[in-house]
Amino acid sequence: MIRGLYTSGSGMLATQAQSEIIGDNIANINTPGYKTEYGSASVFPTELMGRIGDSEKGNARVTLLGEAGSGVIVNRTFGINIQGTLQNTGKATDLALNTPGFFVVQTSEGVRFTRNGQFQLNSAGVLQTVDGHAVLGEHGLIGADNPLSQQFVVDSDGIVTDGGKVIDRLRIMEIPETALKREGQSLYSASQAAAATAVNVQQGAFETSNVDTGAQMVRMISVMRAYEANQKVIQTQDATLEKAVNEVGKL
C-alpha cells in the first residue's frame, strides 16, 4: 500500500513538472524565435511480484502476480525545432532564417545560439540582440571593424554589405535538437554544432514563436486530468490504510 502512495505521488510530481513546461510555452507565445518545449518522462524500474504459498515436496510454491511499477519522473526537456511564422517588418535590422540553423551571438558566458532575429545596431554600429549580445560573422563581430549604417543589406546567403562594401557573412550553425540547452527565452547553448550547409536569410522580417496555443491547451487539460487521477488514487489508498489501522486492527 505504501508503494502505491509513492507511485501515485511521483505521478503527481511528474504531471506538475509537465504543467510548468506547458505554462512556460504559453507565456512565450509572443517571444520571437521561441521553440516549443516538451518534457521527457522516464519510468523507474518495474519489479516482478509473487506470492509464496504452501510448501510442496519441500519447495515453496510461488504464484506470480505480475509486474509492479515504482513511479515516473520528468528527467529532461527538449525543444521542437520547427520554424515559426515569419513576420515582415521592413526593418533592416530584423533578420529571419528560412532554413534550419541558428544565428551565433557572443555573450559574457561565451558563444550562444538563437533563432530570434530581432536585432539592432548599437552606438558603435555593431549588430546585436535586444539584450546586447553581439551577432557573430565568419570573421568576428558584425560591424566591429566596419561600423554598419542603417542602410546595410543582408542577402539570402547571409552576406552583409554596406554602401556596396562587403562587411562579413553571418555565421549560421546547424544544431541537433538533442544538443540544445535553452538559456533564457530564445537563447541556447549547444554540446555540438556544425556550419550550416544551406542558408536562406530574409531581411526585414523575424521568426515568431512556434507555439501552437490550441495544442498546448489540450496538453494542459490532459496533464490536469492525470494529476487529478493520481490525487484520487492517493486519497483512496489513504482511506484504505485508515480502515486497516482503525478497523481491521481491532479484530
C-alpha positions as CSV (number, residue, x, y, z in Angstrom):
1,M,0.0,0.0,0.0
2,I,2.8,2.4,0.9
3,R,4.4,1.6,-2.5
4,G,1.2,2.7,-4.2
5,L,1.4,6.1,-2.3
6,Y,4.9,6.7,-3.6
7,T,4.0,5.7,-7.1
8,S,1.0,8.0,-7.3
9,G,3.0,10.8,-5.6
10,S,5.7,10.5,-8.3
11,G,3.0,10.7,-10.9
12,M,1.7,14.0,-9.4
13,L,5.2,15.5,-9.3
14,A,5.7,14.4,-13.0
15,T,2.4,16.0,-14.1
16,Q,3.3,19.1,-12.1
17,A,6.6,19.4,-14.0
18,Q,4.8,18.9,-17.3
19,S,2.3,21.7,-16.5
20,E,5.2,24.1,-15.7
21,I,6.7,23.3,-19.1
22,I,3.4,23.9,-20.8
23,G,2.9,27.2,-18.8
24,D,6.3,28.3,-20.0
25,N,5.4,27.6,-23.6
26,I,2.2,29.6,-23.3
27,A,4.0,32.5,-21.6
28,N,6.4,32.7,-24.6
29,I,3.8,32.7,-27.4
30,N,4.9,36.2,-28.4
31,T,8.6,35.6,-27.9
32,P,10.4,35.8,-31.3
33,G,12.3,32.6,-32.1
34,Y,11.0,30.7,-29.2
35,K,10.7,26.9,-29.6
36,T,8.0,24.8,-28.0
37,E,9.4,22.6,-25.3
38,Y,8.3,19.1,-24.1
39,G,9.2,17.1,-21.1
40,S,10.6,13.6,-21.5
41,A,9.3,11.2,-18.8
42,S,11.1,8.1,-17.7
43,V,9.7,5.3,-15.5
44,F,11.5,3.8,-12.6
45,P,12.4,0.1,-12.9
46,T,9.5,-2.4,-12.5
47,E,9.6,-5.3,-10.2
48,L,8.2,-8.8,-10.6
49,M,5.8,-9.6,-7.8
50,G,4.9,-13.1,-6.5
51,R,3.1,-14.7,-3.6
52,I,4.8,-17.5,-1.7
53,G,2.3,-20.3,-0.9
54,D,2.4,-23.6,0.9
55,S,5.4,-25.9,0.6
56,E,5.1,-28.7,-1.9
57,K,7.6,-31.5,-1.6
58,G,9.9,-29.4,0.4
59,N,9.8,-26.5,-2.1
60,A,8.0,-23.2,-1.6
61,R,5.3,-22.6,-4.2
62,V,5.4,-19.2,-5.7
63,T,2.4,-17.7,-7.6
64,L,3.4,-14.9,-10.0
65,L,1.2,-11.8,-9.6
66,G,2.7,-9.7,-12.3
67,E,4.9,-6.6,-12.5
68,A,4.6,-3.6,-10.2
69,G,5.7,-0.1,-11.3
70,S,7.6,2.2,-9.0
71,G,6.9,5.6,-10.3
72,V,7.8,8.1,-13.1
73,I,9.9,11.2,-13.4
74,V,10.4,14.1,-16.0
75,N,14.1,13.9,-16.4
76,R,14.8,16.3,-19.3
77,T,13.2,18.8,-21.6
78,F,13.8,19.3,-25.3
79,G,12.7,21.8,-27.9
80,I,10.8,21.2,-31.1
81,N,12.8,23.0,-33.8
82,I,10.0,23.6,-36.2
83,Q,10.2,27.0,-38.0
84,G,7.7,29.6,-36.7
85,T,5.8,32.0,-38.9
86,L,7.8,34.9,-40.5
87,Q,6.6,38.4,-39.7
88,N,7.5,41.1,-42.1
89,T,8.6,44.4,-40.6
90,G,10.6,46.2,-43.2
91,K,13.4,46.9,-40.7
92,A,16.9,46.3,-41.9
93,T,18.0,45.0,-38.5
94,D,15.3,42.3,-38.5
95,L,16.6,39.0,-39.9
96,A,14.9,35.6,-40.3
97,L,16.1,32.2,-41.3
98,N,14.1,30.3,-43.9
99,T,16.3,27.2,-43.4
100,P,17.4,25.1,-40.4
101,G,20.1,26.7,-38.3
102,F,20.8,29.4,-35.7
103,F,22.4,32.8,-35.6
104,V,25.5,32.9,-33.4
105,V,25.9,35.6,-30.8
106,Q,28.7,36.5,-28.3
107,T,27.6,36.7,-24.7
108,S,29.5,37.2,-21.4
109,E,29.2,33.4,-20.9
110,G,30.6,32.6,-24.3
111,V,29.1,31.8,-27.7
112,R,25.4,31.1,-27.8
113,F,22.7,30.5,-30.5
114,T,19.3,31.9,-31.3
115,R,16.6,32.0,-33.9
116,N,15.4,35.4,-32.6
117,G,16.4,37.7,-35.4
118,Q,15.1,41.0,-33.9
119,F,18.5,42.7,-33.9
120,Q,19.5,46.3,-33.5
121,L,22.6,48.5,-34.1
122,N,24.4,49.9,-31.0
123,S,26.0,53.3,-30.9
124,A,29.2,51.8,-32.4
125,G,27.4,50.3,-35.4
126,V,27.7,46.7,-34.2
127,L,24.8,44.4,-34.9
128,Q,23.4,42.9,-31.6
129,T,20.4,41.4,-30.0
130,V,18.0,43.4,-27.9
131,D,19.8,42.0,-24.8
132,G,23.1,43.5,-26.1
133,H,24.7,40.2,-27.3
134,A,26.9,41.0,-30.4
135,V,26.0,39.0,-33.6
136,L,28.9,37.0,-35.0
137,G,30.0,36.7,-38.6
138,E,32.6,34.4,-40.1
139,H,35.3,37.0,-39.2
140,G,34.1,38.3,-35.9
141,L,31.5,40.7,-34.6
142,I,29.4,42.1,-37.4
143,G,30.2,45.8,-37.6
144,A,33.1,45.8,-35.2
145,D,35.8,46.7,-37.7
146,N,33.4,48.4,-40.2
147,P,30.5,50.1,-38.3
148,L,27.2,49.5,-40.0
149,S,24.8,52.2,-41.1
150,Q,21.0,51.9,-41.1
151,Q,21.2,51.2,-44.8
152,F,23.2,47.9,-44.6
153,V,21.9,45.0,-46.6
154,V,21.9,41.2,-46.0
155,D,21.4,38.9,-48.9
156,S,19.8,35.5,-48.9
157,D,23.3,33.9,-48.4
158,G,23.9,35.9,-45.2
159,I,26.4,38.2,-46.8
160,V,26.4,41.7,-45.1
161,T,27.2,44.7,-47.3
162,D,27.1,48.4,-46.5
163,G,27.5,51.1,-49.2
164,G,28.4,48.4,-51.7
165,K,31.2,47.1,-49.5
166,V,31.2,43.5,-48.2
167,I,31.4,43.6,-44.4
168,D,31.2,40.0,-43.4
169,R,28.9,36.9,-43.7
170,L,26.6,35.9,-41.0
171,R,27.7,32.8,-39.1
172,I,24.9,30.3,-39.2
173,M,25.1,26.9,-37.4
174,E,23.1,23.7,-37.6
175,I,22.5,22.0,-34.2
176,P,20.6,18.8,-33.4
177,E,17.6,19.2,-31.2
178,T,19.1,16.8,-28.6
179,A,22.3,19.0,-28.3
180,L,20.4,22.2,-27.5
181,K,20.0,23.6,-24.0
182,R,17.8,26.6,-23.5
183,E,19.1,29.6,-21.6
184,G,16.6,32.3,-21.1
185,Q,13.7,32.7,-23.6
186,S,15.2,32.2,-27.0
187,L,19.0,31.8,-26.3
188,Y,20.6,28.3,-26.4
189,S,23.9,26.7,-25.7
190,A,24.9,23.5,-27.6
191,S,27.0,20.5,-27.0
192,Q,27.7,20.2,-30.7
193,A,27.2,22.4,-33.8
194,A,28.3,22.4,-37.4
195,A,28.3,25.1,-40.1
196,A,25.0,25.2,-42.0
197,T,25.3,23.7,-45.4
198,A,22.3,25.6,-46.8
199,V,21.3,29.2,-45.8
200,N,18.4,31.4,-46.7
201,V,18.3,34.7,-44.8
202,Q,15.4,37.1,-45.2
203,Q,16.0,40.7,-44.2
204,G,13.2,42.9,-42.9
205,A,11.4,40.0,-41.1
206,F,11.7,37.9,-37.9
207,E,10.6,34.5,-36.9
208,T,7.8,34.3,-34.4
209,S,7.3,31.7,-31.7
210,N,6.3,28.2,-33.0
211,V,4.0,27.6,-30.0
212,D,0.6,26.1,-31.0
213,T,-1.8,27.6,-28.5
214,G,-4.6,25.1,-29.1
215,A,-2.2,22.1,-28.8
216,Q,-0.8,23.5,-25.6
217,M,-4.3,23.9,-24.1
218,V,-5.2,20.3,-25.0
219,R,-1.9,19.1,-23.3
220,M,-2.7,21.2,-20.2
221,I,-6.2,19.6,-19.9
222,S,-4.6,16.1,-20.3
223,V,-2.0,16.8,-17.7
224,M,-4.5,18.2,-15.2
225,R,-6.7,15.1,-15.5
226,A,-3.7,12.9,-14.9
227,Y,-2.8,14.9,-11.8
228,E,-6.4,14.6,-10.5
229,A,-6.4,10.9,-11.2
230,N,-3.2,10.4,-9.2
231,Q,-4.6,12.6,-6.4
232,K,-7.8,10.4,-6.2
233,V,-5.7,7.2,-6.1
234,I,-3.7,8.6,-3.1
235,Q,-7.0,9.6,-1.4
236,T,-8.4,6.1,-1.9
237,Q,-5.2,4.4,-0.6
238,D,-5.1,6.7,2.4
239,A,-8.7,5.8,3.2
240,T,-7.9,2.1,2.9
241,L,-4.9,2.5,5.2
242,E,-7.1,4.3,7.7
243,K,-9.5,1.4,7.7
244,A,-6.7,-1.2,8.1
245,V,-5.4,0.6,11.1
246,N,-8.6,1.7,12.8
247,E,-10.9,-1.2,12.0
248,V,-9.1,-4.3,10.9
249,G,-6.5,-3.7,13.6
250,K,-9.2,-4.0,16.3
251,L,-10.2,-7.6,15.3
